Amino acid sequence: MVWCPKTELQGGKYRIEKILALGGFGITYLAKSDRVGLVAIKTLNDKVQQRPDFAKFQQDFINEALRLAKCTHPHIVKIVELFLEDRLPCLVMEYIEGENLATRIEKHGILTEVEALRYIQQIGTALSVVHDRGLLHRDVKPPNIIVRQDKSEAILIDFGIAREFMPNQTQIHTQLLSDGFAPPEQYEKKATRGAYSDVYSLAATLYYLLTAKLPTPAPDRHDGVTLEPPQKYNPKISDRVNSAILQAMALKPSQRPATITQWLDLLFPPSPTQPSFPAKKTIVSPLFALILLFLGVIGGGSTFWHFFRPLAPNSLNFTTNDTTYAVGDTVFLANTQVCDKNGHGNLQEVVFQLLKDDGILQSTFRITDFLISSQDNSCASFKYELPNLAPGDYQLKAVALDKSQRESKAIIRDFKINAAPKELEFATTKTTYQKDEAVRIEDSQICDENGIDDIEKITFKYRKPGQEWQVDDNEINEFDVSETDTDSNCGSFEYQIDNLPAGDYEFSAIATDKSGFTSETFTRNFKINSPPYNLQFSIDNSFTPPSTITLKNTNLCDDNSSEDLKKISFEIKRDEDEANWRKIGETDNFDKKTKDKLCTFFTYKLNLPENLEPGKYILAGVAYDQSDTKSNKVEKTFTILPREEEENETQPTEETEETEGERE
């Protein structure tokens, strides 16, 4: 992915203008910010983004930012901040208008010795800071030195292959090289690291600036190819500079100056009236010298520095305006103060590093605008805000630096960007359950961008329509994480509820995280079904066909309400038959006045078949609800009389007894 002009990053904070440079691993854009103007934004190029080991390059890139953040110097490119954009780490740096020294030599030819030494001196002081931080640049060369437009200021850029080093210890190198400028030990897989490696490269850079000739690569020199003295190509080079270059480019590290300072002393020898570079001059006025002599401190330099040397910023403090924020909230710095006993004018900047979760660097930013207190000349406050942070646990680490690059004690503050639980969902295993059957759920899921461990509980509640919610005391606080969820942000869960009364139910759940944030409520509907019961009716004892049976003293109940009743089905058989039932009718004529009640009565007349032979019969009734759940069968016995006895028969008025099959 390559960003086109006008692409906005960080929610519109930066707008891409054009591509500045494309390298083997990185790509650098010119971008514009309403707050800081033009900046250079470096990230990983499209080819690296497609590599299977992209994660390694991500970390290497962040490491470069960390290395740069350690090194603050007027001749080292300044970092504005570091952020992630669609998983791409982006390093925002000051945009330096000008051209690099390689381009300058190609366009205009060699530099004069005076101009070349000016730039070498500037880069040398910058490298001294790099080395003081325990780092090597390892890629010092003309393309990585930019001269500001209309100024004689050289800036060292590109710390992409810089590495930490411990003096005189052998360590493994990655072989990223620039032939002609890389020392021989940099070609070896294992070699002792030291500042002398950058000494070689800086001397090779000076060689090129004065001759426009690429120095003989170190491997070729090992094979016997001679490194020609720079004076051979440029007779105007002084003997002192010619000698210093050759000494610094010795193949054996032991034959080179051990530090940048030692080599600069060869280029700029001390004079009787000026201390050797790069020591800073301490100017002492005659009056001040007399005062020091009177105090007896000139003879004890350590005492002088103990009392009079500039002190590092001695107090730095800040808090965040809260410790837990919702996604989308802006984190503001509060209670900010930085103090310097040398006066607030000695303050240079406060450098912040934003780290997430397990110490992964998210961004680096600097504050250089201080709000000065009218009551205290030594202290100042500052403002900053962090919008649109992704969910997670964060550490904000800060250190104050003065104009001499002395550091205050680091301050660390913790806060959390909390995402409420989301994607809570589940299904019930059925939509209709029978009474006394447990209601269970399936296909459950709950997610939290802060991690599944951030979820405190899931609470369930239920109600019948129109009634108050009833909260179940059984909360869910254990979750199963899928093996495919590498971030452990989602999990499933199990749940069941028992012994619910019959009825239609709304069933809802809500997830709560450890910060008290809640998910949206998720609701499902189901039904606890109770079969119809207490089916009752009576009939006369005997009938002569053709005849009609009138049902009397009827009753039928359903715990889901009488509206859940569907029908009653009737059938008959001869008493002596085993199972030769014959359906003779059904009814759904339930009393409308008992709507929404549990019990009702019904009216029905059954027409007996004309072809019934005389004998003893059984009439059975079974009730059904809307789910076709059946009640118990209720049976009544009656007699079919012969037709010839019809005139002599009197219709019985007594009701038959219920059979054993009838249930109250």
N, C-alpha and C positions, 0 to 999 in steps of 0.2 A: 504494500500500500504506500503510495506516494501522495502527499498532500498537495493539492492544487492551490494556486493563488486564491485568496479570499476565504480559504478554509478557516473556520474558527475553532480554537482550542480552549479548553478550560471554561466552557460556557460563555465564550466571547471575550475572555480576558486577553487572548492573543489572536491576531489575524495574520495568516501566512501571506507574505508578499512575493517571495520567489525562493528558488534554491540557490544557496551560496556555494556549496561544495558537496561533492559525492565521493566517498572513499570506499575502501574495501569492506568496511564494516559499518560505517556511519554515513549519515546524510545531515547536512546543516542547512537550515532555512533562515532567511531573513523574515522577521515577523515584527508586527507593530502592536504596541500596547498603549492604551490610553493613559496608563499610569506612569510607565517608565520610558515611553517612546520606542525607538527601534532596538530590537534585541536579536541575538542569534540563538536559534533553538536547534540543538543537536539531538538526534535520535538514531536508532538502528535502521539501516537501509532495507529496501524491499527484499533483497536476496537473503539477508540474515533472518528476516522474519519468516522465510519459508523453510529454514533449516530445522532438522529434528532436534538439534541441541540449542534451540532458540532460548530456552530458559537460562542456559549458561551465559549466553551473550547478554541477556537482561541483567544478570547479576554482575558481570564484568563492567557493564555500562554504569551501573549504580556505584560500583567500586571506584570508577573514575571520578564520579561526582564527589564521593567521599574524600578521595585523595585531593581533589581541587579545593574542597571545603577546608582542608587542613592548612592550605597555603594562601595566605593573604599578603599581597605585596603590590605596590604601584605598577610593577612590570610583569605581573601575572594576570591573565584574564580573570575578570571577576564573575562569580556566580550570582545570579539573581534568585533562582529557585530550581527545584527539581520536582516534577510531577509525573503522574501516569495518565496517559490518554489512550483509551482502548488497549490496555495492557502494554503500551509502549512507554518505556521510561524516556522522559524528555528533560534535557538539561538546558536551562535558560541562562545565557551568558550575555554580558555586555556586548553590543555590536561595535566593533572597532573599524572605523572608516580609515582605510589606508590600503597598503599593499604589503605582501610578505617580501622578505629579503631576496628570495629566489627570483620572484617576478621582477623585482627592482634591478637585480644584476642583469637579467635577461634583456630588459628594456634599455637600461642606461649604462651598463658596463660596471667595472669595478668601483669600489668606494675608495676614498682617500683613507690613509691610515688613521687620521684623527676621527673621521666620522665612524669608521668601522670599530675603533676602540671604544667610542662612546656607546654604541649599541652593545658591544660585548660586555662592557662594564655594567650596563643596566641589567642585561640578562644574567650576568654573573651574580649580582646581588640577589636577584630573584631565585637563582638556583641554590644559593646559600640558605635561603629560607626553606626551600624544598628539602635540602639535605638535613637541616636542623629538625625537620619534622620526621626524619627517618625514612625519607623517600628518595628514589632516583627517578628522573624524568625519562631517561633511556631513549628519547627520540628528539634530541636537540639537533636541529638542522635549519637551514634558511627558510624552508616553507612553513616552519612552525614558529616563526618570529615575524610579527606584523609591526610595521612602523605606522604610527598614527598619522593621518593626513594633516599636513601643514605643521607637524610637530616633530621634534627629534626624540620621540619616545618609542622605544621598542617594547613589545608585549609578547610574552611567552604563552603559547597556546598548546592545545592537544596533549592532554595527560593520559591518552588512551592506553599506553602500554607502560605507564609508570608503575613502579613496584616498591614495596617496602624493603628495606635492607637492614641488616645488622652488620656493623663493621667487622671485617676479617672473618666472616662466616661464609662457608660454601653453601649455596642454595641452588635450587633448580630454576632455570630460566625458561620462559617461553620465547621462541626465536622469531620475534617480529623485528625486522632489521631495515636499515636504510644504508645501503652500500656506500662506502666513502666516509660516512659520518659515524658509523657504529664501531666501537672498539673491538679488538679481537676476542675478548672474554665474552662478549655478547653473542658470539657465534657458537659458543660451547653450551651444551645442555646443562652442565654443572660448572659453576665458576664462583669465585669469591666476589661478592658485590661490594662496591664502595663508591664514594663520590668521584674517584678518579675516572670512572667510566663516563660520567657526564663531562669531566674535564677534557677527555679525549674528543668528545663530540663538539664541545664548544670551541676547542682549538681548531678542529676540522672546519667548523663554520667560519671562523675568522680566516682560515686558509682560503676558503671559497670567496669570501667577500673581497679579499685583496687580490685575487688572481683570476676569478671567474673559472677556475679549473676544479673539477671534482677530484678530491684527494684519492690516491690509490687505495682501493678497498683493502681492509686488513687481511683477508684470506690470501689475496694476491701478494701482499708484502711477506706473508709467511712463506710463500712459494718462491720468494727471491726477487719479486718486482720492487724496484726502489721507489720510495716516496721522495719525489724531487723537492728540494727546499723551495718555499714560496718565492724567495728572492730571484729564483731562476726565471719566473714568469713576470715578476714585478720588481725591478731593481730599486724602486723607491721605498720598498719596505725596509725599515730600520733593522740593524743587526739584532737589537734587543728583542723586537717583536718576532723576527725570523727564528731566533733561538728559542724563544718561549713557545712558539707553535710546535717546533720539532720536538722539544722536550715533553710537551703535553701529549704529543701523539706517539710516544714511545710504545713499542709493542708490549713490553712488560709493564704491568701496573706499578711495580715497585720502582721503576725508573721515571715515573711521572710525578708531578706534584700531587700530594694526597688529597688536597682540598681545593675548591675553587679559590678560596682566599689566598692560598699559597701561590697559585698560578697567576692570579691578578697582581700579586706582589712582583712577579717577574715582568709583567707588562707595564706596571706603574711603580717603579722603584721609589722607595722613600727618599725624601729630600730633607735637608737639615731643618727646614721650617715647616714641613708638612708631614703628618703621620702617614704611614703607608696605607693604601686602600685595602679594605673598605672601612677601617676604623673611623668612627665618628669623632670630629674635633670637639673638644671640650674647651670652650672659650671662657676664660676667667679674667674678669676686669681687675685692674690694679687694686681698686678699693676692696673688691671682694676677696682678692688674694691676701690683703692685709688682715681682713677680718678672719679669714681661715687660719692665717698664721697665728693671729692672736688666740684663737680658739684651740690651736695646737692640733689641727686636723690635717694639714697638708702632708705632714710626715706619715700619716696613717690613712692611706687611700681607702682601706676597707671601712674605716670609721666615717669618712666623708660620704661614701656611697650609701652607708647605712642610714645616714641622716638626710642626705640631700638628693639621692637618686630618685627619678620619677617612680611612683608606685603604680602597680597595675590597678585597674578598676576594682575597688574593694567591696562593692555591694551591688548585687543584681537580684531583683525580685520581680515576680509577676505571678498571677494566677489566671485561670480561665473563669469566665463569668458563671460557669456551671461545671459539674463533673459528668453529667449525662445529658446528651442531646438527642433529639429525634433527627432522623434523616431529613435533610433539607435545612436544618437550623444552621446558623452561622456561629462559629466559635469566636468569641471576642477575648482579647487579652485584657485583664483587669489588674488593678493595684500594681501597675508597672512602675519600676524605679531602678535607675542605675546611677551609681555614684562613683566619683573619682576625686580623691583628695587633692589631685593636681588641678582640679577645676573641670567643669563639664566641657570646656573647650578642648580638653585632651581626649575626649571620647571619640572613637572612630566609628564603631558599629556594634550592634548586637546580632550575633549569628544564631539562627534557629535551625534545628534539625527536627523534622516530623517523622517519627517512627511508628510503625503499626505492628500490632500483634507481637510477633517474636523478634522485634528489633529490626524489621525490614524498613529501610529508608524509603520514605515516600516523597519528601521534598526538602529542599534547603532554601531558606530565605534570609535576607539581611535587612536590618533596620538601621538607617543612617540619619533619619529625621527625628530629632529629639525635641521634646517640649520642655523648655527651660523654666524652672521655678524662680519666681522673683525673690523668694525668701532664702533660697539656698543656692549658692554659687557652685556647689560641688555636685549637685544631683539634678537629674532630668527624668522625665517620664516619656513614654512612647505609646503608640497605638498600632494595632494590627488586628486583622480578622481573617479567619479561615472559613470560607464558604464551601458548600457542596462537597463535603468529605463523605467518602464511602463508609458504610457501617464497619465497626471494628473497635478494638481497644487501642488507644494511641498514647504515645509518650511525646511530649514536646520538650526538647532539650535546648538550652540556650547558654551562651557564653558571651560576655562583653569583652571587646578589645579596645585598647587605646591606640593612639597614633604611632606608638612604638611596637605595636603588635603584642603587647603583654595581655594576658588573659585573666579574666575574673574566674572565680569558682563557678563551675557549671551548675545550673539549676534545672531540675526535671519536674515536670508536672504531668499527671496522668488524667486522661478523660476518655469518654466513650461516646461514639456515635452509634446510637441504638436504632436498629430497624425493628419495628413491631413484627411479631410472628405473622406469617402470611401463608396463603395456599392451604389453609385448613380445610380439609374435605374428607368425607367418608360416605359410605352407603350402608344401609341396614341389610342384613342377609336376606330379609324378606320385606314385603310391604304389609303383609298380614300375618300375625302370629296368633296361635291359639292360647286361650287362657292357661296360665301356669307355664308357658313356654318362655325361655329367656330371650330377650332381645339382644342380638349381637351385631357388631359392625364389621365391615370388611372394606378393602380398597382405601385404607386410611392414609393420610399424609398430612404432615405439618412441616413448615420450613421457617428458617430464621437466618437472615444473612449474617448475623453475629455467631452462627453455629448452633447446632441442635442442643448443645449443652446450655445455651442461654435460656431455654424455655423452662419455666418454673413448673407449669402445670396446664392441664386442659380440664375445664370444668363443664359438666353436662347438666342440663335442666330439661324439664318436660312439662307439658300441660295439655289438658283437653281444651278444645276451642272455647274461648270465652272465660276460661278460668285462670287463676293466678299460676305463675310459674312455680314449679317445685324443683329445688336444686338437689341433685344427687350428691351425697357425701363422698362417694368414691371418685376421687380425682386421679387423673392420669399424670404420672411424672417419670415414666420410663418409656424410652423410645428405641426402636430398632433402626439402625442406619444401614442403608443399602451398600453393598460392596462397590457399586458403580458410582456412588456419591463420594468422590475423593475429597470434597470440601467439608463433608459431614454437616451440611446445612439443612438437610431434610431427613425426616424419619417417619416411621409408621408406628402405630400403636394398636392395642387391643382393648376392648371394652364390652361389657354386657350389663344389663340391668334386669333384675328378676322381679316377679310377683307384682306386676302392674295390673291394676283393675282393667276390666274390659272397657274399650272405648277407642275413639280416634285421638291421635296424639300428634302434637308438634314436638319435635325433639331437636334441641340445639346445643352447640358447643362453642366455647370461646377459649383461646389460648392466651396465657399470660407469661411474659418473660420475667427475668430476675430484676428488671428495672421497673416493673409494673406496667409496661406497655402491653396492649392487648391486640389480638387479631380481630378481623371482622367476624361477626357471628355467622356460623354455618348451621343451616336448619334442614332437617329431613322430616317427612311425615310417615307415620306407620299406624297400624291398627292392631289392637289386642282384641281378638275375637272371642266372644263367649257364645256357645251354641244356644239356640232357643231352649227354654225349659218351662216346666210347669204347664205343659199342654193338658188341658182338661176339656171334656165334653161328656154329655150323657145322651142316651137314646132310649126309645121304648124297647120292651122285651121281645115283641114279635110283630111280624108284618105279613100281609097277604098281598102277593103281587097282582097287578102292578101297584106299586106304592112308592111313597117318598119318605125318606128318613130326615127328620128335622133335628139338627144338633141343638142341644140345650145346655145351659149352665157352662158356657164356654169361657176359657181363659188361656192366655199364652203370654210368656214373659221373655225378655231378652235384655241382658245387662248392657248391651250397646244402645239401648232404647228401642221402643216399639217400631220406630221408623226403619230399623235394620231388618225387620221381618219381611220375608219375601212371599211365602205361600205355605199352605198346609195341603199335603197330598193324602188322599184316602184310597184304600184298597180293601177287598174282601176275599175271603176264602172259606171253604167248608171247614168245619172244626176238625174233621178227621184227616184232612189233607196235610201233607207235610209242609210244602212250600209253594203251593199252586195259587199264589196271590194274583188278584185281578184288579187293576186300577179302575176306579169308578168315578173319580173326579178330584178336583183341587180348588182351593179358594184363596184369594188374597183380600177378601172383604173384611179388613180390620177396621175397628171403630176409629173414625177420624178424630173424635174428641179426646182420645188418649195419646195424641201426638206428643213426642218428646218424653213420654213416660216409659217406664220399663215394662209394664204389663198392659194388656189390652184384651178385649173380647172380640168375637167374630160371629157372624151369622152365616149359616149355610144349610141348604137342603139338597140331599142326595137322592137322585132317582135310581131306584133299584132296577136292575135288569129284569125283564119280564120272564125270562127263561130260567129263573132260579127254581130249582127243585126244592120241595119241602125238606126241612132239616135244620140243624144247628149251624150257625155261621159266626165268623169273627170279622168285625169291622176295625181296621187299624188306621191311625192317623199319625203322620210324621210332619213336623214343621221344619222349614228351611229359612236361613237368613240370606242376606244379600251375597254372602260368600259361599252359599250353598252348603253351609255347615248344618248338619241335621240335629234335631232334638232326639230324645229317646222316643221310641215307638209306644203309642198308647193304644190298647186294644179293648174293644167292647164286644160282648157276645149277644146274639139275638137269634130268633127262630123265624123261619119262613114256614107259614102254615099252608095246608092244601087249599086249593081254590074252592072245593065243594063245601068246605066248612066255613066259608066266608060269612054266611048269614048268621051262623050260630056263634061266631067268635065275637068276643068283646075286646076292644083294644085295651091292653093292660096300661095302667097308669103309673105303676111303680117303675122306678128307674133301676136299671141293672147295676150290679156291683162292678167295680173296676177290676180288671184282671190283674194278675201279678206283674204283667208287663207295663202297667201304667205307673208313672212316677209323679209324685206331687211336685 
